[in-house]
Amino acid sequence: MKILIRISCIVCLITSFQTQAQVDTLRAIPEKWITQSLRSETAQYLVFFQNKKKPKQAGAFIWSRQIKVKNNMIEVEQKWYSSDSTGYRYVYSTVDRKTFLPIYHKTIMQRSGIEAFDFSDKKIKGSDSVANNSKATFELASAKPLNWELDLETFSLLDLKPGKRYAINFYHPGGRTGPAFYEYKVTGDEKVRTYEDKVVDCWKLRIDYSDKYYAIFYISKKSKEVIKMEEDFGAGVRYKVKLPSAIMVR
């Protein structure tokens, strides 16, 4: 009897370990998740950077992110504001309505100019229809990855549960590092107090860049919005905090 009990315990432990260790691979977002969670809306975030070596040296930005859900595609328009106009960044992206895979992506910034890309099933290519595109000659043979510039929108679509782990095929359009799978895992939950002095029950979704550096996204269990993010990327730390209401800015 003791032997049977021990064997049963071992089997339970192995099963539990396998369940915890299972990683779901995401090359696209299931249409059901998109239909259930995505809606047309505008969200704004306060983004704060701090230099570790010079803690008094910091930067603050307001990020405005507007989602428009259409029949066959989804548009996401981002505007990043700072006290320095040279730091302003405009981002326009379209993704497929059923998969959330990218169709088109464009950024405009004074420092780097215009960067625009078209995504096909087997290739990412600099758009030749955009004037003054600094990435017009860019070409990368690759199946469509998810757009890493839309990470906050992507995370709001995920089916999050205790112990859930996802390997997400992300790519930063035009980046030197090609598409790759990055593991994000639910490490627990936490109640987060917002600017409106409300308490929001959140999942904690974590990515480890290395043994030391990481990012944690706090995602509302009810609304599925990213409420805040905290990140240590080595040279500094970064925080994103969702503002209570979005105002129209030009």
N, C-alpha and C positions, 0 to 999 in steps of 0.2 A: 504493500500500500504506500509506504514512504517513497519507494522508487517511482511509482506512478505519479504521486504528487509532485515530486521533483521534476519529472519529465514534463508534466503539464505546465509547471512554472517556467521551465526553460522555453517551451514552445510559445507561451504567452509573451515572454520577454523578447524572443526573436521576432514574433509577429508585431509587437509594439515597436521594436526598433526599425523594422522594415517599413512600417506605416509612417514613422517619423522621418525616415530617411528618404522617402519617396519624393522625387522632384518632378513637378509637372512642367513639360516643355511647352513654351508658347511661341509659335511662329506668327500667329495672328490671334485676334480676339474673337471668340465665338459670337455669332450674331445675336444669340439670346441674351448674352451679357450686355451688349450694346443697347439692345431694345429696352432692357429692364432698367438700365442705369443712366444712360446719356440723355441730356436734354439741352435745349438752347438756353444759354445763360452767360452772364459775365461775372467773372471772379477777379478779385484784386488781392495782391499779396504785398506785404512789407518784407523786403529782403535786406538782410544786414550781414555785412562781411567784416571780419576782424582779423588783423594780422597778429600772429602769435608773438613775433619778435618785437613788434611795435603795437601793443594793445590799444594805445590811444589813436592809432591810425585805423580808421574804419570807413566803410562806405555803406550808404543806404539807398535803396531803390524802391520804386513802386512798380510792380508788374501787373498789367491789366491783360486778362486772357478771356477772349470772347468766343464762345462756341455757337455755331449755327448749324443745326441739323436739317439737311435737305433730303430730297428723294433718293438720290444715288450716292451722295457723298456728304462729308462733314467738313465744314470750314472752321479753322481755329486761327484767330488773329490775336497776336500778342504785341503789346507796346510796353517797352521797358523805359522808365523815366528815372533820371538822376539829376543832381544839382548841376552837373556838367553836361551841356548839350551834346558834346562829342561822345558821351556814353549812351545816348539814346539808341535804342535798337527796335526795329520793326520786324516782325516775323509773321509770315502768312503761310499756312499749310492746309492742304486738303488731303483727306484720307477716304478710303472706301467705306461706304455706309454699312456693309455687311461684315467686314474683316478688320477695319481700322488700319489697314495697310496703307502706306503713303502713295499718293498720286503725284503731288507737286509740293515743293517747298522753296520759299524765298526769304532771305533776310536782307535788310538794308541797315547799314551802320556807317557812320562817317569815317571811322578808322579803317574799315575793311571793304567798304563799297557794297556793291550788290552781288549776292550769291544766290543763284537759282538752279533748281534741279528738277528733272523729270524722272519718275520711277516707272519702270516697266517690269514685267515678270522676271526677266533675266538680266536687267541692266539698270544702273543708276547713271544718269548722264546730265551734264550741264545743259541747261535749257538754251536752245539757240533762238528762241523767240523773244528773249528778254534783252533789251538794249543795255549795253555796258555791263554785261554779266561777267564778272571776274573769274567765274568758274565755267565759262562756255566750253572749254576744252576738256573738262573733267569727265572721266568715264571709269566706271567700276562694274565689272561683271559680277553680278550677285543677284540671288533671289531677293525679293522685297523683304527688308527687315522692318520692324516697327520703328517709328521715328522717336529718337531719344529726346528730341526737343519738346515732345508732348508727353513727357513722363507723368506729370501730375494728372493729366486727363486719362492716361492709360491706367494708372493705379486705381482711379475711381471706378473702373470697370471690372476689376478683379473680384473673384469669389474668394473672400478672405475668411479663414477659419483658424482655430488654434493649431499651430504646428504646420500650417500650409506653407509650401515652398514652390517657387516658380523660377524656372530658367527662361528668361525673356530675351529674345533675339532683338537687341537694340543696335541702333547706329545713329551717330550724329552726322547729318548730311554734309558731305564734303570733308569729313574728318580723316586724319591720317590713319587712324585705327579702323580697320574694316568692321563689318557686322560681326557681333559675337554674342554668345549667351551669357547673361549676367544673372547670378542667383539672388533672388529676393525672398526673404522668409519672414513669416509672422512669428515674432518672439514673445508675444503676449498682448495685453491690453492695458489701457491707462485712461483715467478720466482727466480731460484737459479743460482748464478754465480759459474761456475766450475773452476777447475785448469787451463783449457785452455782459461779462460776468456770469455767463452761463457755463454749465459743466457738460462737456460732450464726451460720451463714452467712445473711445477710439481703439482701433487695432494699431499695433506697432509693426510696421513693415520695414525690415532692415536689409541693407546691402553692406557687405564688408569689402572695402577696396584692398585691404591688406590686414595684417595682424593688428595694426594700430588704427587704421583710418576707416571711417564708416559713414553711413547716413541712415537716419531713422525718420520715417514718414508716419505721422499720426493721422489715421484715416477714420472718419466718423463711421460708426457701425450703422447709423440710421440713414444719413444723407449720402454716404460714401465719398464725401469731399475730403481732400487733403486739408486738414486744419492747421498743421504746422510741420516743419521739417527742421532737423538739426543735423549738421554735418561737420565732420573733422576731416579735412583733405590734406593735412600735413602742414603746409605753410600757414594755414589759417582755419578759421571756423566760419560757418555760414548758417544763418537761420532764415526760414521763410514762415511767415505767420499770415494766415488768411484774415483779411479785414472784414468787419461785420457787414458792410454793404458796399456795393460798387457804385461809383459816381461816374458820370459821363466826362471823359477827358479827351482832348483833341491831340 
